[in-house]
Amino acid sequence: MSSEPSSTLTELASAFGIATDFWDWQGQHTIVSAQSIRQVLAALGVDASTDEAAAHALADRRLLPWRRVLPPTVVMREGWTPWVPVHLPHGSDVRLDIALETGETRAVDQVDHWVEPREIDGALIGEATFELPGDLPTGWHRLRATVGQSVVEATLIVTPGRLSLPAGLDQRRATGLMAQLYQVRSSRSWGVGDLGDLATLATWSAERLGADFVLINPLHAAEPITPMEPSPYLPTTRRFANPLYLQVEDIPETARLDDDAAARVQALAAAARPLNDSALIDRDGCWTAKREALELIHAVGLTGRRAADYERYVAEEGQGLADFATWCAIVDVYGLPSQGWPEGLASPAAHGVDDFRVEQADRIDFHCWMQWALDRQLGEVQRRAKDAGMALGVIHDLAVGVHPHGADAWALRHALAQGVTVGAPPDQFNQLGQNWSQPPWRPDVLAELGYAPFRDMVRTVLRDSGGIRVDHIIGLFRLWWIPEGGSPGEGTYVRYDHEALIGILALEAERAGALVIGEDLGVVEPATRTYLLERGLLGTSIMWFEWADGEPLPPEGYRELCLSSVTTHDLPPTAGYLALEHVEVRERLGLLTRSAEEERAAEARSIAHVRQALIERGVLGADSDDADMIAAMHAWLAQSPSRLLAYSLADLVGDRHAVNQPGTNREYPNWCVPLTGPDGQVLSLEAIMHAPGVERYAAAMRP
C-alpha cells in the first residue's frame, strides 16, 4: 500500500477539510501519509479503509446537502444577505421564515435562481434558493422551512461584522497585570490562591499600578478528587470552573454553621494554611481540606433569596450543568479513570444514569452548588476590580481543549473526535512537535448541534469578565490532529469553520461587553492575522519572539490591535531568561537539539541584540544591570501602538523560575512552581503588595 494518498483519498480528505500536504516550519513541502489521512477520516466517522470505501464516502459527502431540507446551521454577519438552499421534492412549494430570538417572525424572500433537480435515492429533488435579509439583528435565531405539512428547522446565527473594543478603550490603550492565580497566596489562602486573593490583587494593582486589567490562567474545572491535574490547560471541562479557587470564608452560609461545624472548618483552614509556604503548589492538600469544608457549608442549606438565586442558576445552566455534576458524582463514587465504571454509566444516555441521578441527588447538588458559588464569587471579583478603577477587570483564559477522560469527554463524546488528539507540528521552539493529549471538536457535529456546546462554553467564561484570551486561537481555523499511537510529526491539519467560530466568539463577547485576545503565536497562515484584525479580535506579541531581519522588531512595527508583553507563561520570568535559566533547564531535561554551549551562545547573542537595540533607542544606558534592562524592555513596548500592554507579576517581584516547560510532563513541576522573589523565597500576596519598587516595570509601560 502506497504511503502517499490516492487521488480519491485526497479528494475525500479535502471534502472534510483535512490537509493532505503542508509546508513545515523550515519551508519544506510535506505530503501527509495515506495512513494518517485514513485515521483522521475514521475519527470523523468516515470509512476510507480502501479506495472503494473512500469513493463511496465521497459520493455520500457530495449528496449530503441534497438529502436534507436545510443546512443544520447558517452563520452570517450582520448586514450580509447570504443565500440559503432549501431541498425538497421537485415541484413542491416551500416557505422559509425566521423565528428571531425576540419572538418575532420574519418571512424570507425566494430568489429566481434555477438549479437543475437531481435524482437522490430514487426521488427527484429540487433546490429552492432564499436570500436572507440584511437587517437581521445579531443573535441566535431559527430558520423554518415549511413544505406541505412538514416543518424543518435549522439554527441561524447572526454575528457582528466587527467586535468593538469595550467602552472607554476606543480612544486609549490599557495596561495590566498577568498572573497565575494559584501562585497568589495570602494569609487567608488554603495553599492555593483563590478568588478572594484575585479580588485583592485586582484592587491593589488598579490602585497602585494603575492596571486596567488582570489576565489570569484558565480557571476551568479539574477532577473533583485527588490527584488533581495541575495543568490549567488540561481541564475536565472548559465550561465550568474549578472549586479549588473558592474562598471558603466568603460563602455567606459559613455564618450559619453550628459550633461543631464552624470549629471543624476553622481547623481545616488552620491545617491547610502552612501549604502557603510549600516548596511546590500542593493542590491535592488544599483540595482535601477545602472540599471537606465546602461539604459542611453545603449541608447548611439555602434560604430566602439565596435559595431562589440558586434555583434560577441551575435552571439557566440546564442539562449541561446537570451532566457535569453527574460526572463529578460518578467520579466521587467510582474514581478515575472511567474504565472501571459500571457499563450503565458510560454516557449521559446510558441505562444506569437516571437511577444514579436519583440515588446520588445530594452529591450531584453539591457539585451544582459549588458552581453557583464560583459564579457568584467571580461576579464579585469583577465588580471589585471595576470599582477600583479598572477599565476591563478580569480577563479570563480559554484553554485549547479538555482532558480525554474528563467531564466533557463523557457528556459531549459525540461532539469530540475519537482516536485522535490535538497537538502542534514540529517548529523552531519544539522541534519534535507537541501532543496535548486532548480530543478535538468534530467540526461536522458542532454544525449539526448549532454550535451550542461551543456557545455555552464561551458564554460562561465571558460572564462577569472584561475579556477572554483564547489560547492557540489558530485552532479555530485549523487544528493539528495526531492519530492515536502516532508521533506529533505524523499528524495533519483539519480545518474548522472559522467564520462560524470567530463569529460566535464576537457575538458572545459583544453581549458581555468584553474583548477577545487571540493567542496567535507559532506557525500562522498569513491570512489568519488579517482575518482576526478584520473581525476586531486582538492578537498577541511577545517581545522575545518579535524579530525582523535578525534584529528586534522596532516598537512601531508592532500591531495596534494586539496584546503585547515582554514574556509569557511558557518562558521563564525575564530575570531568569536573561540569566539563561531556560537553557539550563532544557539542558538538564534533555530537550536541546544542539549542544548546550551552542544554545547558550545563540541565546546570549539574541539578548545582546536586544540590549543594543534598547541602548540605541535611548531607553537603556550603556552601564546598566538586568533590572534596568527589564524596565527598558517594558518602556520599548510602551512606544508601540499596541492597544493592550501587559506586565507579568513574576517580573514585578523578580522571580526567575518558569511555571511551565513546554515539551515536558512530569519531568518539570509544571504549574506547581510558587511565586518567589530574587532570593528564591516564596512570596505571599501581602509581601508583594508591600514590596518596594514593585511598580517600576508597570510604570515604564504607562504613558
N, C-alpha and C positions, 0 to 999 in steps of 0.2 A: 504494500500500500504506500503510495507516494506521500512524502511529508508535506508537500505543498497542496493546497486545496484545489479541487477541480473547479471548472467554470460554474457548474451547477451549485456547488457548495459555496463558492464565492458570492454568487447571486443571492442565495438564500441568506447568507450571513448579512449581506448588505440590506436585505429587506427587513432584518431585525436590528439594524443599527450596529452590527458587530464589525469591527475593523479587521480586515484580512491582511493589512500591511500598515506600517507606520515608520516614521523617522525617529530614531533614538536620539539621546542627548548628545551623541558625538556626530550627529548628522548622517548616520548610516541608515540606508533603507532596509527594513526588516520585513520579511514575509512571515506571517503567523502560520504555524503548522496546522495541518488539517485536523489533527487530533485535538488540539486546543480549541479550534472552532467548533468541532462536534460536541465537546464537553460543555462549552458555553451555551450552545444551542440547546443541549439537553437540560441545562439549568433554567431555560426559558420554556421548557415543556415541549421541545421540538425534537422529533426523531430524525436525525441525519446520519444514522449509523452506516448507511450505504448511499450510493449515488441515487439509487431508485427511491429510497426513503426521502432523500433530500429533494428530489424532483417533485414527489407527492406533496411534501410540506410546502414547497414553493408555490405550487398550484393552489393549495389551500389558503396560503397567505394572500395571494392575489384576489381570491374570491371573497375573502372575509368581509370587506366593506359592502359587497352586494348581498351578503347573507343577513345583514342587519338593517333595520329601517333607518336608524340614526347612528352616527358615531357615538361611542359611550360618553365622551366628554368633548366639548368645544371650548377652547380658550381663546379669547380675543382681547385686544387692547381697547381701552376707551377711545371712542371716536372712529374706530375702524368699522368696515362694513364687509365682513367676510361672507363667502358663500357657504351654504351648508347643503350637502347632498342628502336626499331622502330616497330610500329604495323601497319599492312597493310593486305589487303585481302590475304588469304593464296594462295601462288603460284605466287604472283606478284613480279616484280622486283623493287628494290629501290636503289637510290643513295643518299649518305649523303655527304654534303660539309660543309665547314666552311667559312663564309664570315668574314674575320678579319676586325677590325675597321679601319685598314690602307687601305682597299680596295682590298687587296689580297684575293684570294680564294684558299682553301686547300681541297683536297679530303680526305675522311676518309675511312680507310680500314674496310671491314666487317670481322668478325672473325667466325670461324667454331664452332658455339655453338647452338646445337639443342634445341629448346623449343617446346613442343607439342602445336599445334594450338588449339584454343578454339572457341566454338560457342558463339558469342556475339551478342545479339539482332537479332538472326536469320541468322547471317552471320559467316562464318568460318574465323577467324582472326589469322594470324601468327605473329611471333616475329622474327625480324632480329636483330642481335647484332653487333654493331660497336665499335671499340676501338679508342678513341681519342688520337692523337699523344702527346708525352711528351715534344715536343719542341715548344709548342704554347706560344706566348708572353702573358704577363699579359694584361688584358683589357676586354672591353665589345664587344663581338663578336656575330655572329648569326649562328645557325645551320639551314641547309636547307635540308629537305628530299624531294626527287623527286620521286613520284610514278606515272608512266604514265605521264599524262598531269598536274597532281596536284603537287603543291609545298607547303609544310608546313614548317613554320619557328618556331624557339624557341630561347630563349636567352641563350648564353654561356658566362659565366663569369670565367675568369682565374685569380686567385688571387695569391699574393706572398705566398710562404710557410711560411716565417717568415718576419715580419716587422723589418727592421733595424733601429737603432737609427739614428737620423739626423747627418749629417756631423759635426764633432767636438766633439761629445759626446760619440764616441765609446771607447775612452780611458780615459775619466774623468767623474766626477759627475757634476751635475748642481744644484745650489741653487737658490731659487727665492721667490717671494712675492705672497701671497694670499690676494685678496682684493674684497670687494663688491663695484663695481664701483659707484652705486648710492650714496654711502656714501662719495665718494672722491670729495668734492665740493670746488672749488676755487672761487676767487673773480670774475671770468668770468662766473661761472655757473649760471643757471637759477633755482636753487633749487635742482637740481639732478646732480650728477657727470656725465660728458659727455665724448665723445671721445677725445676732446681736453684735458680734465683732465687726461684721460688714457695715452695719449702720454706724458704728463708732468710727470706723476707718473712713467711710464716706463723708461723715460730718467733719472730721478732723482735716481730711485732705481738701475739702472745699474751703474751710475757714483758714487753714494755714498755708496751703499750697496754691490756692486759687483754682483747684481742679474742677473741671466741668463734668467729669465722669470718672467712674472706676470700672475698669474692664477686668472681669474675673474669669477663672477657669469654669468649665461646664459644671453645673450643679445637678446633672442628671442622676437618676436613681441607680444605686448599685444593688447587690444582693441584700436581702433582709437578714441574712445570717452571716456568721463569720466562717471562714476567712472572707473578707470583703475585698473585691478587686480594687487595687489602689489607683488605677488609671481613670481619670475623669473622662477620658476619650474612649473607654470601652464599657459603656453603661449597659444596664439591663433594659432600659428604655430611655428614649430621649424626650418623651412627652412629660414624664413626671420627675419630681426632684428627690434628692437623697435626704431622708430624715436625719442623717448624721449631722446635718447643718442646723437642725432646730436648736433654738436657745430655750432650754427646758424651763428655766425660771420665768421666762416671759410669757408662757402659756397661762392665760387667766385662771384656768381651773386648778392650777397649782395652789392657789389661795384657799381652795375648798377641800384640800386633803385633810383627812383626820390626823391626829397627832402621830400615830404609828407610821402612817404612810409618809407624812411630811418628814419625819425623822429618818426614814429609810431613804428618801430622795436626797436629803442633805448628806447622809452617809455615803451614798453613791457618788455624789458630786465631789465630796472630800477625797474619796478614793481615786477618782479619775483625774483630779487636778495635778498631781505630780507628773502626769503624762505630758503636761505642757512643756516640761523641760527635757523630754526624752530625746535621745540622740537621733532617732528617726520618728516620723509621724506614726503613731500607733492607732490606726483606725479601728482595729478589732477591739482593743482595750476600751477605747472611747465608746464604741457602739454597744458593747456588752453592758456597760454601766448605764448608758443613756437609754437603751431600749427598755431595761427594767423600770427605769423611772417613768418613761412615757407610758408603759402599760399601767402603772399605778395611777397616773393622771387620767388616762383614758377611762379607767374604771369609775371615776367620779361621775361621769356623765355630763350632759349639757342641759342647760335650761334656758328658757326665755328666748331672747334674740339670738343668742349663740346657737341654740338648737335649730332655730329656723334658718339661720345663715348656713349651717352645716347641711341641712336637708336641701337647701337651694343649690349649694355647691355640688352635692352628689348628683342631683337631678341634671344639672347643667353639664357635668362631665360624662354622664351617661355610661354606656356599655364599656367604653374604653377604660374608665376608672374601675368599674366592676371587674373587668378581666385582669387588669394589673393587680388589684388587691387579691383576687382569687389566686393568681400565680404566686404572689408573695406568701399566701397562706399555705399553698401546696408545698412550697419550699420550706416553710416553718415545720411542716409535719413530716415530709419525706426527704428533705435535704436536696443537695445537688451533687453530681449532675443529674439530669432528668431521666437518664437511662434506668434508674432504679425505681421510677414511679410506677404505680399501677397503670395498666393499659387504658383504663377508663378515664384517665386524667391527661391524656396525651395532647389534647387541644381543648379550646373552649366548647367545641361541639361534641366532644367525646361523651360517651353514655354515662360516665360516672360523675361528671362535673356538677350537674344540677343537684344531686344528693349531697355532694361535698359542700356546695354553697350553703345549703341548709344546715348541715352538721357543724360547719365552721363559720357560721354567720358572725359571731362576735369577733373572731380573729380577722375576718375579712373587713369588718367595720373598723377595726383598729388601724389597718393599713389605709383605708379611705380617710379616716380621721387625721392621720399623720399628714397626708397630702393636703388636706384642708388647712391644717395648722401651718404647714410650709407656705401655702399660697397666701395666707393672711400675713405671715411674718415677712414674706418677700414684698408684699404691698406696703407694709410699714417701713421697710428699709428704703424703698423708693421714695416714699413720702418724706422721710427724714433727709434723704440726700437732696431732694429738690428744695426743701425748706432751708437747708444750709446754704443754698445758692448755686447748686449745680445746675447747669443748663440741660444736661441729659440724665444724670443719675447713673444707675447701674446699667452697664452693657453686659449682656449675657453671651456665653459662648455655646455654639451648637456643634456637637461632635459629628464626625463623618458617618458613623454607624453605631451598631449595637452588638452586644455580646451574642455569640452564636447559640448560647443556651439560656438566654435571658427571657424576660417577660415579653418583649416584642417578638422574639423568635417563636414563642409559644402562641401568643394571641394573634399575631399577624403573619403566621407562617406562610399563608397563601400569597402574601404580597412580597415575600423575601425569596430571592433565588436560592435554591438548594444545590449543593455540590460545587460551589464556588465561594471564594472570599474576595474581599476588597483589598487593594494594596496600591503600590506605585511601582512603575517600571524603574530599572536602574537609572540613576542620574549622577551628576557630578559629586553630590554630597553623600549619596547612598548607592554605591556602585554595584551592589548585589540586589538592589531593589528592596521593596518593603512589602510584607504581608501583614495586614492589620487584623486578620482573622475574623472579619465581620461579614455577615451576609448582606449583599446589596439589595436595594429595592428592585423589584421587577418592573421595568417601565411599562410593560403592557398591562399588568394588573393594576398599577397605580391609575392608569387611564380608565380601566374598567370600573374602578371604585370611585371615580370622580375626584381623585386626589385627596379624598377625605383623610386618610392616615397622615399624609404629609401636612395638610392644612391644620389638623388638630395638634400635631407636634409643634409646628411653628407658632400657632396661636398661643399655646400655653407658655412657651419660652418667652414670647414677646410681652405677655401680660405683665403689667407693672414694671416696665423696663424702659430705658431710654434708647436701647438699640440692641442689635444682635450681631455678633461676629460669627460668620459661617465658616467653620474650618474646612479647608480644601473645597472652596466653592466651585472649583473646576469640576467637581464630582456631580454638579447639577447639569453639566454639559456632557461629560463622558466620565466613566469610571473604569479603572483598570481591574478587570475580573481575572482572578487566578484560579484555574481548575484545581479541584481538590487533589492533593498529593503532588502538585507541580511547584516549581520554584517561581518566584516573582517574575523572572525573565520569560517564563512560558505563558504569561497571560496575554490579554489583548484588551483594547478599549471597547466599551459598549456605550452607545450614545443614548442620551435621555432627551426628552422634550424640554429643552431649557426655556423655551418661550413660555411653557406652562409653569414650570417650577419657579423660575425667576419672577414671573408674573404673580404667582401666588405669594411669594415672599414679599413683593412690593405691595400687594393688596393688604396683606395682614399687617405689615409694618405701617402702612398709611393709616389703617384703622387704629393702630396702637399709638400713633404719634411718635414712631420710633424710626431710627435709621438702620441701614443694613451695611455691614462691612464684610466684604468677601476676602477671605484669605486666599490670594491668588499667586502664591509663591510657587516655585518649581517649574516644571515643564508646562507651558501655557501656549495654546494656539493663539496666533496674533489677533484674530478677530474677536477672541473672547473678551479681552480687556476693553475693546471698543464697544462691545455689546453691553457690558456691565456699566460703562460710562453712560451710554445711551439711556439705560433704564434707571439711572440715578443711584446706583449702588457704589459704595466706596471700595477701592482696592486696598492693598496692603503693601507697604515698602519697609524693608529692614535695611538700615544703613550699611551693615556689613555685606549685604548682598547686592547693593546698588553700585555697579561699575559701568564705565563707558570708556572704551579704548584703553583698557588697562589702568585706568585711574578712577578714584572715587567719583561717582556722579555728582556734579555740582548741584547745590540746592535748587537752583532754578530749573533743573532738569526733572525734578520730582513731579509726580502727578498732583493736580489740585484736589480732585475728588478721591482722597486717599487718607488712610491712617498710617502715619509714618512714625517710626521709632528706631532707636539705636539697636535694640536687641529684641529677642523673642524667647519664649519658654523652651525652645529646642536648642538654644545656645546657653552657655554659662553667662551669668551676670557680667557686665562689661569689665569689671576689675579682674575677674577670673579669665576672661578672654584675652585681655592684654598680657596677662601672666602666662598665657598658653596652657591653661589648665585643661582645656578641651583636648589638646593634643596629648597631654599626659594621660588623661582618662581613656582616650581611644587607643593609645598605645598599650595601656595595661589590659584593656579588654580585647585586644587583637582585632580592632576594627579598621586599622590603617591599610591602605592599598599600596603604600610605598613606605620606605624606611622612616623611622621617627625623626632622624636628622633632616631628611628632605622635607618632611611635613613641617617641622619647626622652622626651617629656613624659609619655606614658602609663606607660612603664616606671618613670620617676622617681617618679611618683605611687604606683605599686604598692610600690616599695621604701620610700617614706616611710611608707606604711600599715604595712608590716611593722616598720619601725624603731619607730614609735609604739606598736604592739602589744607589742613586746618591752619597751619602757620601762614601759608600763602594767602589764605582767606582773611587773616587778621583776627581770628577768634582764639588763637593759641600762641603763647610766647615760645621762643626757642628754648628757653630754660624753664621747663615745666615738668611736673610729675604726672602720674597716671590720673589722679583726681582732676587735675587741670584739663587733661585730655578728654576725660569723660564729660566734663562740663562743656568743653568746646564742641564735642560731637552733638550735644543737645542744642547748643547755640547754632551750629551748622544747620540742623533741621529747622530751627526757628526761622531761618532765612528762605526756606522753601515755601511754595504756595499751598502745601497740603492743608486741607481744612481741619484735620484732626491730627494732633501730635500727642504721643504718649511716652511717659517715662515709667520705668519699672521700679516697683517698691524695693526689689533686691538691689538695684543700682543705688537707690537713695541711701540705703543703710550700709553699703559697701560689702555686701555678700559676694562670695566668689564661687559658689557651688551651683552647678546646673541642677534643675529639678528633674530634667529628663534627658536621657541619652538615646537619640534615635538609633535603631538597629539593635537594641538590647531588650531583654525581657526581665529576667531576674538577676542578670549579671551586674546590674546597676540598680540602686534603690530608687527607681523612677517614681516620682510623685510622692515620695516619703521623706524628702530632704527638708529639714526645718529651715526657717529663715534665721540667718546668723549675721553677726557683724564682721568687720575686718579681722577680728581676733578669733573667729570661728565659734564664738559663744552664741548660744541660742538667744534670740531677742523676743521679748514679749511686746504686745501692742502698746502697752504703757511706755516701755523703753523707747519704742520707735517714736511715739508722739512727743517725747521729751528730749530726743537726741539733738545735740547741737549740729547745725549746718545741714539738717536733713532736707531743707528746701532748696539747696544750691542748684541741683540739676533741673528741678521744676522751674525755678526762677529763670534759668538760662533759656527755657523754651517760651517764656512769656514775652510778648512784645514790649 
